[in-house]
Amino acid sequence: MRSTHCHRRKALAELLTVVPVVTLDRRLSQRIADIGTRLLAAVPCYRLHFLPDDSYWQAIDAYENGA
């Protein structure tokens, strides 16, 4: 497994595609985007790349064990 840092604009675009709110209200849309921007400023974002095998379990075990 390897990880690469996500650019904030790309991460925000991907995050907004999974927000379960559909609205035509411009203010609400802006508020949702603002919340996403604040979230991504506070929490690092990485894209994870896994091999097509079960080695991802090693990454999960390492995370759970605080590595």
N, CA, C and O atoms as a CHARMM CRD file, in Angstrom:
* protein
*
  268
    1    1 MET  N      0.83500  -1.16700   0.00000 PROA 1      0.00000
    2    1 MET  CA     0.00000   0.00000   0.00000 PROA 1      0.00000
    3    1 MET  C      0.88400   1.23500   0.00000 PROA 1      0.00000
    4    1 MET  O      1.94100   1.25600   0.63000 PROA 1      0.00000
    5    2 ARG  N      0.44500   2.25000  -0.70400 PROA 2      0.00000
    6    2 ARG  CA     1.11600   3.54100  -0.64000 PROA 2      0.00000
    7    2 ARG  C      0.04200   4.61200  -0.56500 PROA 2      0.00000
    8    2 ARG  O     -1.12000   4.37300  -0.89300 PROA 2      0.00000
    9    3 SER  N      0.44700   5.79000  -0.13000 PROA 3      0.00000
   10    3 SER  CA    -0.51200   6.88500  -0.05500 PROA 3      0.00000
   11    3 SER  C      0.08800   8.12300  -0.68700 PROA 3      0.00000
   12    3 SER  O      1.30200   8.32800  -0.66000 PROA 3      0.00000
   13    4 THR  N     -0.77500   8.94300  -1.25400 PROA 4      0.00000
   14    4 THR  CA    -0.35900  10.22400  -1.81400 PROA 4      0.00000
   15    4 THR  C     -1.27300  11.29200  -1.24100 PROA 4      0.00000
   16    4 THR  O     -2.45600  11.05700  -0.99400 PROA 4      0.00000
   17    5 HSD  N     -0.70700  12.45900  -1.03900 PROA 5      0.00000
   18    5 HSD  CA    -1.47500  13.57400  -0.48400 PROA 5      0.00000
   19    5 HSD  C     -2.49300  14.06800  -1.52300 PROA 5      0.00000
   20    5 HSD  O     -2.17000  14.19400  -2.70400 PROA 5      0.00000
   21    6 CYS  N     -3.70100  14.34000  -1.07900 PROA 6      0.00000
   22    6 CYS  CA    -4.74100  14.88300  -1.96200 PROA 6      0.00000
   23    6 CYS  C     -4.65600  16.40400  -1.98200 PROA 6      0.00000
   24    6 CYS  O     -4.41800  17.02800  -0.94800 PROA 6      0.00000
   25    7 HSD  N     -4.84600  16.98800  -3.12900 PROA 7      0.00000
   26    7 HSD  CA    -4.97100  18.44000  -3.21900 PROA 7      0.00000
   27    7 HSD  C     -6.35300  18.81700  -2.69300 PROA 7      0.00000
   28    7 HSD  O     -7.33200  18.12000  -2.96000 PROA 7      0.00000
   29    8 ARG  N     -6.43400  19.90300  -1.95500 PROA 8      0.00000
   30    8 ARG  CA    -7.70000  20.27400  -1.30500 PROA 8      0.00000
   31    8 ARG  C     -8.84200  20.47700  -2.29200 PROA 8      0.00000
   32    8 ARG  O     -9.96300  20.04400  -2.02500 PROA 8      0.00000
   33    9 ARG  N     -8.58700  21.11700  -3.41400 PROA 9      0.00000
   34    9 ARG  CA    -9.68100  21.34000  -4.38900 PROA 9      0.00000
   35    9 ARG  C    -10.24500  20.02600  -4.90800 PROA 9      0.00000
   36    9 ARG  O    -11.46000  19.85500  -5.00600 PROA 9      0.00000
   37   10 LYS  N     -9.35900  19.11000  -5.23500 PROA 10     0.00000
   38   10 LYS  CA    -9.79400  17.80000  -5.73700 PROA 10     0.00000
   39   10 LYS  C    -10.52700  17.04100  -4.63400 PROA 10     0.00000
   40   10 LYS  O    -11.56300  16.42100  -4.88000 PROA 10     0.00000
   41   11 ALA  N     -9.98500  17.09200  -3.41900 PROA 11     0.00000
   42   11 ALA  CA   -10.62700  16.39900  -2.29700 PROA 11     0.00000
   43   11 ALA  C    -12.00300  16.98800  -2.01800 PROA 11     0.00000
   44   11 ALA  O    -12.94600  16.24500  -1.74300 PROA 11     0.00000
   45   12 LEU  N    -12.13500  18.31900  -2.08500 PROA 12     0.00000
   46   12 LEU  CA   -13.44100  18.94700  -1.86400 PROA 12     0.00000
   47   12 LEU  C    -14.42800  18.51600  -2.94000 PROA 12     0.00000
   48   12 LEU  O    -15.57900  18.20500  -2.63300 PROA 12     0.00000
   49   13 ALA  N    -13.99600  18.49400  -4.18600 PROA 13     0.00000
   50   13 ALA  CA   -14.87900  18.07300  -5.27800 PROA 13     0.00000
   51   13 ALA  C    -15.36300  16.64100  -5.05500 PROA 13     0.00000
   52   13 ALA  O    -16.54300  16.34700  -5.24800 PROA 13     0.00000
   53   14 GLU  N    -14.46000  15.75700  -4.65100 PROA 14     0.00000
   54   14 GLU  CA   -14.84800  14.36700  -4.41100 PROA 14     0.00000
   55   14 GLU  C    -15.75100  14.24700  -3.19100 PROA 14     0.00000
   56   14 GLU  O    -16.69800  13.46000  -3.18800 PROA 14     0.00000
   57   15 LEU  N    -15.45600  15.02900  -2.15600 PROA 15     0.00000
   58   15 LEU  CA   -16.28200  15.00100  -0.94400 PROA 15     0.00000
   59   15 LEU  C    -17.70600  15.46400  -1.25100 PROA 15     0.00000
   60   15 LEU  O    -18.67200  14.85500  -0.79100 PROA 15     0.00000
   61   16 LEU  N    -17.83200  16.53000  -2.01900 PROA 16     0.00000
   62   16 LEU  CA   -19.16300  17.07700  -2.30000 PROA 16     0.00000
   63   16 LEU  C    -20.02300  16.14000  -3.14100 PROA 16     0.00000
   64   16 LEU  O    -21.25100  16.22700  -3.10400 PROA 16     0.00000
   65   17 THR  N    -19.39200  15.24700  -3.89700 PROA 17     0.00000
   66   17 THR  CA   -20.18700  14.31200  -4.70400 PROA 17     0.00000
   67   17 THR  C    -20.89700  13.26000  -3.86300 PROA 17     0.00000
   68   17 THR  O    -21.82000  12.60200  -4.34400 PROA 17     0.00000
   69   18 VAL  N    -20.47200  13.09400  -2.59900 PROA 18     0.00000
   70   18 VAL  CA   -21.09700  12.08100  -1.75000 PROA 18     0.00000
   71   18 VAL  C    -21.91700  12.68200  -0.60900 PROA 18     0.00000
   72   18 VAL  O    -22.36300  11.95900   0.28200 PROA 18     0.00000
   73   19 VAL  N    -22.11500  13.99700  -0.63400 PROA 19     0.00000
   74   19 VAL  CA   -22.97900  14.63500   0.36100 PROA 19     0.00000
   75   19 VAL  C    -24.42000  14.31800  -0.01600 PROA 19     0.00000
   76   19 VAL  O    -24.84100  14.61300  -1.13400 PROA 19     0.00000
   77   20 PRO  N    -25.18200  13.72300   0.89600 PROA 20     0.00000
   78   20 PRO  CA   -26.54100  13.28100   0.54600 PROA 20     0.00000
   79   20 PRO  C    -27.56700  14.41900   0.58200 PROA 20     0.00000
   80   20 PRO  O    -28.65900  14.26600   1.12900 PROA 20     0.00000
   81   21 VAL  N    -27.19900  15.56600  -0.01100 PROA 21     0.00000
   82   21 VAL  CA   -28.11400  16.70600  -0.06800 PROA 21     0.00000
   83   21 VAL  C    -28.13000  17.22100  -1.49300 PROA 21     0.00000
   84   21 VAL  O    -27.08200  17.51500  -2.06800 PROA 21     0.00000
   85   22 VAL  N    -29.30400  17.32900  -2.05200 PROA 22     0.00000
   86   22 VAL  CA   -29.46600  17.92400  -3.37000 PROA 22     0.00000
   87   22 VAL  C    -30.27300  19.19100  -3.17200 PROA 22     0.00000
   88   22 VAL  O    -31.38900  19.14800  -2.65300 PROA 22     0.00000
   89   23 THR  N    -29.71700  20.31500  -3.58100 PROA 23     0.00000
   90   23 THR  CA   -30.40700  21.57400  -3.36600 PROA 23     0.00000
   91   23 THR  C    -30.15300  22.54700  -4.50700 PROA 23     0.00000
   92   23 THR  O    -29.09100  22.54000  -5.13000 PROA 23     0.00000
   93   24 LEU  N    -31.13800  23.37100  -4.76100 PROA 24     0.00000
   94   24 LEU  CA   -30.98700  24.46400  -5.71800 PROA 24     0.00000
   95   24 LEU  C    -30.76900  25.78600  -4.98200 PROA 24     0.00000
   96   24 LEU  O    -30.58700  26.83400  -5.60200 PROA 24     0.00000
   97   25 ASP  N    -30.79100  25.72000  -3.65500 PROA 25     0.00000
   98   25 ASP  CA   -30.59900  26.90900  -2.83000 PROA 25     0.00000
   99   25 ASP  C    -29.11200  27.26600  -2.82300 PROA 25     0.00000
  100   25 ASP  O    -28.28900  26.51400  -2.29900 PROA 25     0.00000
  101   26 ARG  N    -28.77900  28.39800  -3.39900 PROA 26     0.00000
  102   26 ARG  CA   -27.38500  28.80500  -3.53100 PROA 26     0.00000
  103   26 ARG  C    -26.70900  28.98000  -2.17000 PROA 26     0.00000
  104   26 ARG  O    -25.54500  28.61500  -2.00400 PROA 26     0.00000
  105   27 ARG  N    -27.42900  29.53200  -1.20200 PROA 27     0.00000
  106   27 ARG  CA   -26.83800  29.72900   0.12600 PROA 27     0.00000
  107   27 ARG  C    -26.53100  28.39500   0.79800 PROA 27     0.00000
  108   27 ARG  O    -25.48100  28.23500   1.42000 PROA 27     0.00000
  109   28 LEU  N    -27.43900  27.44900   0.67200 PROA 28     0.00000
  110   28 LEU  CA   -27.19100  26.13400   1.27300 PROA 28     0.00000
  111   28 LEU  C    -26.02700  25.43300   0.57800 PROA 28     0.00000
  112   28 LEU  O    -25.19500  24.81000   1.23800 PROA 28     0.00000
  113   29 SER  N    -25.96400  25.53100  -0.73400 PROA 29     0.00000
  114   29 SER  CA   -24.84200  24.93200  -1.47000 PROA 29     0.00000
  115   29 SER  C    -23.51800  25.53200  -1.01900 PROA 29     0.00000
  116   29 SER  O    -22.53500  24.81200  -0.84700 PROA 29     0.00000
  117   30 GLN  N    -23.48900  26.85100  -0.82700 PROA 30     0.00000
  118   30 GLN  CA   -22.26700  27.51200  -0.37500 PROA 30     0.00000
  119   30 GLN  C    -21.91100  27.07900   1.04300 PROA 30     0.00000
  120   30 GLN  O    -20.73900  26.88200   1.36300 PROA 30     0.00000
  121   31 ARG  N    -22.92200  26.93300   1.88200 PROA 31     0.00000
  122   31 ARG  CA   -22.67600  26.49700   3.26500 PROA 31     0.00000
  123   31 ARG  C    -22.07600  25.08700   3.29200 PROA 31     0.00000
  124   31 ARG  O    -21.14400  24.81400   4.04800 PROA 31     0.00000
  125   32 ILE  N    -22.61600  24.21000   2.46800 PROA 32     0.00000
  126   32 ILE  CA   -22.09500  22.83900   2.39200 PROA 32     0.00000
  127   32 ILE  C    -20.64100  22.86200   1.92300 PROA 32     0.00000
  128   32 ILE  O    -19.80200  22.15100   2.47600 PROA 32     0.00000
  129   33 ALA  N    -20.34100  23.66700   0.91500 PROA 33     0.00000
  130   33 ALA  CA   -18.96700  23.77600   0.42000 PROA 33     0.00000
  131   33 ALA  C    -18.05200  24.36500   1.49400 PROA 33     0.00000
  132   33 ALA  O    -16.91000  23.92800   1.63600 PROA 33     0.00000
  133   34 ASP  N    -18.53800  25.34600   2.24800 PROA 34     0.00000
  134   34 ASP  CA   -17.73900  25.94400   3.32300 PROA 34     0.00000
  135   34 ASP  C    -17.41700  24.91700   4.41100 PROA 34     0.00000
  136   34 ASP  O    -16.29400  24.86500   4.91300 PROA 34     0.00000
  137   35 ILE  N    -18.40000  24.11200   4.76600 PROA 35     0.00000
  138   35 ILE  CA   -18.17500  23.06900   5.77600 PROA 35     0.00000
  139   35 ILE  C    -17.13200  22.07200   5.27300 PROA 35     0.00000
  140   35 ILE  O    -16.24000  21.67000   6.02000 PROA 35     0.00000
  141   36 GLY  N    -17.24500  21.67800   4.01500 PROA 36     0.00000
  142   36 GLY  CA   -16.25700  20.76300   3.44400 PROA 36     0.00000
  143   36 GLY  C    -14.86500  21.36600   3.43000 PROA 36     0.00000
  144   36 GLY  O    -13.88400  20.67500   3.70600 PROA 36     0.00000
  145   37 THR  N    -14.77200  22.65200   3.11100 PROA 37     0.00000
  146   37 THR  CA   -13.48300  23.33800   3.09500 PROA 37     0.00000
  147   37 THR  C    -12.86700  23.36900   4.48800 PROA 37     0.00000
  148   37 THR  O    -11.67200  23.11800   4.64800 PROA 37     0.00000
  149   38 ARG  N    -13.67700  23.67600   5.49000 PROA 38     0.00000
  150   38 ARG  CA   -13.17200  23.69200   6.87100 PROA 38     0.00000
  151   38 ARG  C    -12.73700  22.29200   7.31300 PROA 38     0.00000
  152   38 ARG  O    -11.71400  22.13400   7.97900 PROA 38     0.00000
  153   39 LEU  N    -13.52000  21.28400   6.93900 PROA 39     0.00000
  154   39 LEU  CA   -13.16400  19.90500   7.28400 PROA 39     0.00000
  155   39 LEU  C    -11.81200  19.53700   6.69400 PROA 39     0.00000
  156   39 LEU  O    -10.96100  18.97300   7.38200 PROA 39     0.00000
  157   40 LEU  N    -11.61500  19.85600   5.42000 PROA 40     0.00000
  158   40 LEU  CA   -10.36600  19.49300   4.75700 PROA 40     0.00000
  159   40 LEU  C     -9.18300  20.32900   5.23700 PROA 40     0.00000
  160   40 LEU  O     -8.03500  19.91200   5.08700 PROA 40     0.00000
  161   41 ALA  N     -9.44600  21.49800   5.80900 PROA 41     0.00000
  162   41 ALA  CA    -8.36900  22.30100   6.39600 PROA 41     0.00000
  163   41 ALA  C     -7.92500  21.70200   7.73300 PROA 41     0.00000
  164   41 ALA  O     -6.77600  21.86500   8.14300 PROA 41     0.00000
  165   42 ALA  N     -8.84300  21.01000   8.40400 PROA 42     0.00000
  166   42 ALA  CA    -8.55400  20.45500   9.73000 PROA 42     0.00000
  167   42 ALA  C     -8.07500  19.00600   9.68800 PROA 42     0.00000
  168   42 ALA  O     -7.37100  18.55800  10.59200 PROA 42     0.00000
  169   43 VAL  N     -8.45200  18.27800   8.64800 PROA 43     0.00000
  170   43 VAL  CA    -8.15400  16.84400   8.58000 PROA 43     0.00000
  171   43 VAL  C     -7.34400  16.56600   7.31200 PROA 43     0.00000
  172   43 VAL  O     -7.79800  16.88200   6.21300 PROA 43     0.00000
  173   44 PRO  N     -6.16100  15.98300   7.44700 PROA 44     0.00000
  174   44 PRO  CA    -5.37100  15.66900   6.25300 PROA 44     0.00000
  175   44 PRO  C     -6.09600  14.66200   5.36000 PROA 44     0.00000
  176   44 PRO  O     -6.83000  13.80200   5.84500 PROA 44     0.00000
  177   45 CYS  N     -5.88400  14.77900   4.08200 PROA 45     0.00000
  178   45 CYS  CA    -6.54700  13.89800   3.12000 PROA 45     0.00000
  179   45 CYS  C     -5.49300  13.19300   2.27900 PROA 45     0.00000
  180   45 CYS  O     -4.58800  13.82500   1.73300 PROA 45     0.00000
  181   46 TYR  N     -5.62200  11.89000   2.18600 PROA 46     0.00000
  182   46 TYR  CA    -4.69900  11.08400   1.39500 PROA 46     0.00000
  183   46 TYR  C     -5.48900  10.14100   0.50100 PROA 46     0.00000
  184   46 TYR  O     -6.58100   9.69500   0.85200 PROA 46     0.00000
  185   47 ARG  N     -4.92700   9.85000  -0.64200 PROA 47     0.00000
  186   47 ARG  CA    -5.48500   8.82900  -1.53100 PROA 47     0.00000
  187   47 ARG  C     -4.67200   7.56100  -1.28100 PROA 47     0.00000
  188   47 ARG  O     -3.44300   7.57100  -1.36400 PROA 47     0.00000
  189   48 LEU  N     -5.36000   6.48900  -0.98100 PROA 48     0.00000
  190   48 LEU  CA    -4.69100   5.22300  -0.69300 PROA 48     0.00000
  191   48 LEU  C     -4.66500   4.35900  -1.95000 PROA 48     0.00000
  192   48 LEU  O     -5.66400   4.24700  -2.66000 PROA 48     0.00000
  193   49 HSD  N     -3.52600   3.75700  -2.21200 PROA 49     0.00000
  194   49 HSD  CA    -3.34300   2.89500  -3.38000 PROA 49     0.00000
  195   49 HSD  C     -2.97300   1.50400  -2.87900 PROA 49     0.00000
  196   49 HSD  O     -1.94400   1.32200  -2.22900 PROA 49     0.00000
  197   50 PHE  N     -3.81300   0.53600  -3.18400 PROA 50     0.00000
  198   50 PHE  CA    -3.59200  -0.83400  -2.73000 PROA 50     0.00000
  199   50 PHE  C     -3.28200  -1.73800  -3.91800 PROA 50     0.00000
  200   50 PHE  O     -3.74000  -1.50100  -5.03600 PROA 50     0.00000
  201   51 LEU  N     -2.50600  -2.76500  -3.65500 PROA 51     0.00000
  202   51 LEU  CA    -2.25600  -3.79700  -4.65400 PROA 51     0.00000
  203   51 LEU  C     -3.50600  -4.66700  -4.76400 PROA 51     0.00000
  204   51 LEU  O     -4.29500  -4.73700  -3.82100 PROA 51     0.00000
  205   52 PRO  N     -3.69300  -5.32500  -5.89900 PROA 52     0.00000
  206   52 PRO  CA    -4.88000  -6.17700  -6.06400 PROA 52     0.00000
  207   52 PRO  C     -4.72200  -7.53100  -5.37100 PROA 52     0.00000
  208   52 PRO  O     -4.87800  -8.58200  -5.99200 PROA 52     0.00000
  209   53 ASP  N     -4.41200  -7.48700  -4.08500 PROA 53     0.00000
  210   53 ASP  CA    -4.31200  -8.70000  -3.27800 PROA 53     0.00000
  211   53 ASP  C     -4.79500  -8.36000  -1.86600 PROA 53     0.00000
  212   53 ASP  O     -5.36100  -7.28900  -1.64800 PROA 53     0.00000
  213   54 ASP  N     -4.58100  -9.24600  -0.92600 PROA 54     0.00000
  214   54 ASP  CA    -5.08800  -9.00300   0.42000 PROA 54     0.00000
  215   54 ASP  C     -4.09400  -8.27800   1.33000 PROA 54     0.00000
  216   54 ASP  O     -4.26100  -8.29400   2.54900 PROA 54     0.00000
  217   55 SER  N     -3.06800  -7.64600   0.76400 PROA 55     0.00000
  218   55 SER  CA    -2.07300  -6.94900   1.58400 PROA 55     0.00000
  219   55 SER  C     -2.64400  -5.71100   2.27800 PROA 55     0.00000
  220   55 SER  O     -2.00100  -5.15600   3.16900 PROA 55     0.00000
  221   56 TYR  N     -3.82900  -5.27300   1.88800 PROA 56     0.00000
  222   56 TYR  CA    -4.44700  -4.12400   2.55200 PROA 56     0.00000
  223   56 TYR  C     -4.71700  -4.41100   4.03000 PROA 56     0.00000
  224   56 TYR  O     -4.80400  -3.48700   4.83900 PROA 56     0.00000
  225   57 TRP  N     -4.84800  -5.67400   4.37300 PROA 57     0.00000
  226   57 TRP  CA    -5.07700  -6.01200   5.78300 PROA 57     0.00000
  227   57 TRP  C     -3.89500  -5.58900   6.64600 PROA 57     0.00000
  228   57 TRP  O     -4.08400  -5.24600   7.81200 PROA 57     0.00000
  229   58 GLN  N     -2.68600  -5.60500   6.10500 PROA 58     0.00000
  230   58 GLN  CA    -1.51300  -5.15400   6.85600 PROA 58     0.00000
  231   58 GLN  C     -1.65400  -3.67000   7.20600 PROA 58     0.00000
  232   58 GLN  O     -1.32200  -3.25500   8.31600 PROA 58     0.00000
  233   59 ALA  N     -2.14300  -2.88100   6.25900 PROA 59     0.00000
  234   59 ALA  CA    -2.33600  -1.44700   6.51900 PROA 59     0.00000
  235   59 ALA  C     -3.41300  -1.23800   7.57600 PROA 59     0.00000
  236   59 ALA  O     -3.27300  -0.37200   8.43900 PROA 59     0.00000
  237   60 ILE  N     -4.46800  -2.00900   7.51700 PROA 60     0.00000
  238   60 ILE  CA    -5.54600  -1.89000   8.50600 PROA 60     0.00000
  239   60 ILE  C     -5.03500  -2.30700   9.87800 PROA 60     0.00000
  240   60 ILE  O     -5.31100  -1.62600  10.86600 PROA 60     0.00000
  241   61 ASP  N     -4.29800  -3.40900   9.96100 PROA 61     0.00000
  242   61 ASP  CA    -3.73500  -3.85000  11.23700 PROA 61     0.00000
  243   61 ASP  C     -2.78400  -2.79900  11.80900 PROA 61     0.00000
  244   61 ASP  O     -2.81300  -2.52200  13.00800 PROA 61     0.00000
  245   62 ALA  N     -1.94000  -2.21300  10.95400 PROA 62     0.00000
  246   62 ALA  CA    -0.99200  -1.18400  11.41700 PROA 62     0.00000
  247   62 ALA  C     -1.74500   0.02500  11.95700 PROA 62     0.00000
  248   62 ALA  O     -1.35800   0.59100  12.97900 PROA 62     0.00000
  249   63 TYR  N     -2.80200   0.41900  11.28800 PROA 63     0.00000
  250   63 TYR  CA    -3.59700   1.56100  11.74400 PROA 63     0.00000
  251   63 TYR  C     -4.23400   1.25400  13.10100 PROA 63     0.00000
  252   63 TYR  O     -4.19100   2.07700  14.01600 PROA 63     0.00000
  253   64 GLU  N     -4.81500   0.08100  13.22200 PROA 64     0.00000
  254   64 GLU  CA    -5.46600  -0.29500  14.47100 PROA 64     0.00000
  255   64 GLU  C     -4.48700  -0.40600  15.63000 PROA 64     0.00000
  256   64 GLU  O     -4.85700  -0.17800  16.78200 PROA 64     0.00000
  257   65 ASN  N     -3.23900  -0.75600  15.33000 PROA 65     0.00000
  258   65 ASN  CA    -2.22000  -0.90800  16.36200 PROA 65     0.00000
  259   65 ASN  C     -1.41700   0.37200  16.59000 PROA 65     0.00000
  260   65 ASN  O     -0.42800   0.36400  17.32300 PROA 65     0.00000
  261   66 GLY  N     -1.84300   1.47600  15.95900 PROA 66     0.00000
  262   66 GLY  CA    -1.21400   2.76800  16.18900 PROA 66     0.00000
  263   66 GLY  C      0.11200   2.97600  15.48200 PROA 66     0.00000
  264   66 GLY  O      0.89700   3.83500  15.88600 PROA 66     0.00000
  265   67 ALA  N      0.37300   2.22300  14.45400 PROA 67     0.00000
  266   67 ALA  CA     1.65400   2.37600  13.72300 PROA 67     0.00000
  267   67 ALA  C      1.62000   3.56100  12.78800 PROA 67     0.00000
  268   67 ALA  O      2.60400   3.83400  12.10200 PROA 67     0.00000
